[in-house]
Amino acid sequence: MKKIIVLILSCSMLLALAACNKNTAGSEASVSSDVEQSASQQSMGIPNPWTEQSDIAAANKACGMNIVFPDELKGADTAFRTMDDKMIEVTGMFCDTGLTFRAMKGDKAEDISGDYNEYSALNEQKFKGLTVFSRSNSNDTADVVYWNDGTNNYSVVFGSPISLESVNDILDSLITANSQAY
């Protein structure tokens, strides 16, 4: 009789272990599937807020603005895009360095450059009647310039520090092209 009870208990334990093992395998597959799905969702990331545009006219239309990007600053690699139909960005190469020009509606001077580096020098100058701010680690160069014309905010970020003479040439082109009464 003892042998029958031991046999029944052994069979019961084997069945219980088999059932536990089967559920564990199912859980692992489920956990694995959840991890794969989570990784897939993470790789999608945050949606890109920028919309590529074919030219400055398309960017202006998307933002309801009338910004001019002078031909003398355009290169073969010049690209145009907009963000949230509020900001225009033009990127390209100029003077052997990258150049990023941004424009956005606004009546107060605001740095819209997107460059959050800290610089040791913040300079202010009058240029064609406008107050232009520049940031750099030297008083002889600029990494970022920004200004407001009473209607729009503008900024230019350079890929590497650029001489103030070159900055003034670029400002002359941009401010003249976008001026109404300077």
Summary of the structure (lengths in Angstrom):
residues: 182
radius of gyration: 30.7
end to end distance: 110.2
largest distance: 110.4
contacts: 487
relative contact order: 0.11
helix: 37%
strand: 33%
